[in-house]
Amino acid sequence: MTTISIRLDDDDKKELEEMCADMGMNISTFYMIYTKKALRDRCIPFEVAAPVESFYSDANVRQIKKADKQLKSGHVVKKSIEELEEIANE
């Protein structure tokens, strides 16, 4: 047997301990089950994915560059909160 140490946020560890206790196991058993499943299936036993639309998507980067260009060229529209609320209520 080998010992593996991991770092967890204190709150996450406490919550995981409580969840495992509700299932009648401890964290060590939880990780053993996780490991056996990953080895048996030869994959991570849950989906790992990046968000479909990240902040740095091509579309957002283009929009940011466009806004930056407009700002630098002085093409800025200034509106007060009241004016923006008026527009929103139209």
Secondary structure, DSSP 8 states (H G I E B T S, - for coil): ---------HHHHHHHHHHHHHTT--HHHHHHHHHHHHHHHTS-SS-----SS-TTSHHHHHHHHHHHHHHHTT------HHHHHHHHH-
